[in-house]
Amino acid sequence: LSRKEDQIMSASTESNYQLLVKQAEALVNGESDWIANAANISALLFNALNDVNFAGVYRYENNELILGPFQGKPACVHIALGKGVCGTAAKEKQTQIVKNVHEFAGHIACDSDSNSEIVVPIFNRNGALWGVFDFDSTKVANFNELDQKYLEEISNIFKF
């Protein structure tokens, strides 16, 4: 694909994100296994989002985040609540957009190629923290409010 065609196919547009939401819903429809669902959603988003070098899930268990299904290079297995971007999103129960991870105090560098990150909390049916979606990018300032809006919508598809 040419660079222009590649940009058209990216998830950076509202219409492409709307399609991704429908694809994510179809992937988990009728499937209750969280590992299968997290694996498929991670693969979908890893392949659809621009310049993403990590897309995965950390589940919240025993007051820490534990690595779940993901796409990308090997990652940190345990993350303490409040540590790094993932731990901060989990502790504050709010999406974190970090335009430059090298300027984020306490950033956990699992992949030295990562330059920006968005982490979206995942809540269970009762509204309790279930885990987080973590997305890293090789580009600085790769994520914005449009990404937040639709990644939060996709995270709401998970209801355990």
C-alpha positions as CSV (number, residue, x, y, z in Angstrom):
1,L,0.0,0.0,0.0
2,S,1.1,3.5,-0.6
3,R,1.5,5.8,2.4
4,K,-1.8,7.6,1.5
5,E,-3.7,4.3,1.3
6,D,-2.1,3.2,4.6
7,Q,-3.4,6.3,6.3
8,I,-6.9,5.8,4.9
9,M,-7.0,2.3,6.4
10,S,-5.8,3.4,9.8
11,A,-8.1,3.6,12.8
12,S,-7.4,7.3,13.3
13,T,-10.8,8.3,11.7
14,E,-14.2,8.1,13.3
15,S,-15.6,5.9,10.6
16,N,-12.8,3.4,10.9
17,Y,-13.2,3.3,14.7
18,Q,-16.9,2.7,14.3
19,L,-16.1,-0.3,12.2
20,L,-13.6,-1.5,14.8
21,V,-16.3,-1.3,17.5
22,K,-18.6,-3.5,15.3
23,Q,-15.7,-6.0,14.6
24,A,-14.9,-6.2,18.4
25,E,-18.5,-6.8,19.2
26,A,-18.7,-9.6,16.6
27,L,-15.5,-11.2,17.9
28,V,-16.8,-11.5,21.5
29,N,-20.4,-12.2,20.7
30,G,-21.4,-15.5,22.4
31,E,-17.9,-16.0,23.8
32,S,-17.5,-15.7,27.6
33,D,-13.8,-16.8,27.9
34,W,-11.9,-13.6,28.9
35,I,-8.6,-15.0,27.5
36,A,-10.1,-15.7,24.1
37,N,-11.8,-12.3,24.0
38,A,-8.8,-10.4,25.2
39,A,-6.5,-12.2,22.6
40,N,-8.8,-11.5,19.7
41,I,-9.4,-7.8,20.7
42,S,-5.7,-7.3,21.2
43,A,-4.9,-8.8,17.8
44,L,-7.7,-6.7,16.1
45,L,-6.4,-3.4,17.6
46,F,-2.7,-4.2,17.1
47,N,-3.3,-4.7,13.4
48,A,-5.7,-1.7,13.0
49,L,-4.2,1.1,15.0
50,N,-1.4,3.3,13.5
51,D,2.2,2.8,14.6
52,V,1.3,0.6,17.5
53,N,4.0,-1.8,18.8
54,F,2.1,-3.2,21.7
55,A,-1.6,-3.9,22.3
56,G,-2.7,-5.9,25.2
57,V,-4.5,-6.5,28.4
58,Y,-3.4,-6.5,32.0
59,R,-5.9,-8.0,34.5
60,Y,-6.3,-6.6,38.0
61,E,-5.7,-9.3,40.6
62,N,-4.3,-9.3,44.2
63,N,-3.8,-5.5,44.1
64,E,-1.6,-5.6,41.0
65,L,-1.8,-5.8,37.2
66,I,-0.8,-9.1,35.7
67,L,0.0,-9.5,32.0
68,G,-2.7,-11.1,29.9
69,P,-3.1,-11.7,26.1
70,F,-1.2,-9.2,23.9
71,Q,0.5,-8.5,20.6
72,G,4.0,-7.1,20.5
73,K,7.4,-7.8,22.1
74,P,7.6,-9.5,25.5
75,A,6.2,-7.3,28.3
76,C,6.4,-6.8,32.0
77,V,4.4,-9.4,33.8
78,H,3.6,-7.7,37.1
79,I,2.8,-4.0,37.5
80,A,2.0,-2.5,40.9
81,L,-1.1,-0.3,41.3
82,G,0.0,3.3,40.8
83,K,3.2,2.4,39.0
84,G,3.8,3.4,35.4
85,V,1.1,4.4,33.0
86,C,-0.8,1.2,33.4
87,G,-0.7,1.2,37.2
88,T,-1.7,4.9,37.2
89,A,-4.7,4.2,34.9
90,A,-5.8,1.3,37.2
91,K,-5.3,3.3,40.4
92,E,-7.2,6.4,39.1
93,K,-9.7,4.3,37.1
94,Q,-9.3,6.8,34.3
95,T,-7.8,6.6,30.8
96,Q,-4.2,7.9,30.6
97,I,-2.9,9.4,27.4
98,V,0.9,10.0,27.5
99,K,2.2,11.9,24.5
100,N,5.9,11.2,25.4
101,V,6.5,8.3,27.8
102,H,10.1,9.6,28.4
103,E,8.5,12.6,30.2
104,F,6.2,10.4,32.4
105,A,7.7,10.1,35.8
106,G,7.9,6.4,36.7
107,H,7.3,5.1,33.2
108,I,8.0,1.4,32.9
109,A,9.9,0.8,29.7
110,C,9.1,-2.8,28.5
111,D,10.1,-1.9,24.9
112,S,12.6,0.9,24.3
113,D,11.0,1.6,20.9
114,S,7.8,2.9,22.7
115,N,7.4,6.7,22.7
116,S,3.7,7.3,23.5
117,E,1.0,5.3,25.3
118,I,-2.7,5.1,26.0
119,V,-4.1,3.0,28.8
120,V,-7.8,2.4,29.2
121,P,-9.4,0.8,32.3
122,I,-11.7,-2.2,31.9
123,F,-14.5,-2.6,34.4
124,N,-16.6,-5.6,35.1
125,R,-20.4,-5.8,35.1
126,N,-20.5,-4.5,38.7
127,G,-18.4,-1.5,37.8
128,A,-15.3,-2.7,39.6
129,L,-11.8,-2.5,38.0
130,W,-11.2,-5.7,36.0
131,G,-7.9,-4.6,34.3
132,V,-6.6,-2.3,31.6
133,F,-6.0,-2.1,27.9
134,D,-2.5,-0.9,27.1
135,F,-1.4,0.5,23.8
136,D,2.1,1.7,23.0
137,S,3.4,3.5,19.9
138,T,6.7,4.1,18.3
139,K,5.6,7.7,17.5
140,V,5.4,10.6,20.0
141,A,1.9,11.9,20.5
142,N,0.3,9.0,18.6
143,F,-2.9,8.9,20.7
144,N,-5.6,11.6,21.3
145,E,-9.2,12.0,22.5
146,L,-10.6,10.2,19.5
147,D,-8.6,7.2,20.3
148,Q,-9.7,7.5,24.0
149,K,-13.4,7.7,23.0
150,Y,-13.4,4.6,20.9
151,L,-10.9,2.5,22.9
152,E,-13.1,3.2,26.0
153,E,-16.2,2.1,24.0
154,I,-14.3,-1.1,23.0
155,S,-13.3,-1.7,26.6
156,N,-16.9,-1.6,27.5
157,I,-17.6,-4.6,25.3
158,F,-15.8,-6.7,28.0
159,K,-18.3,-7.4,30.7
160,F,-17.3,-10.3,33.0
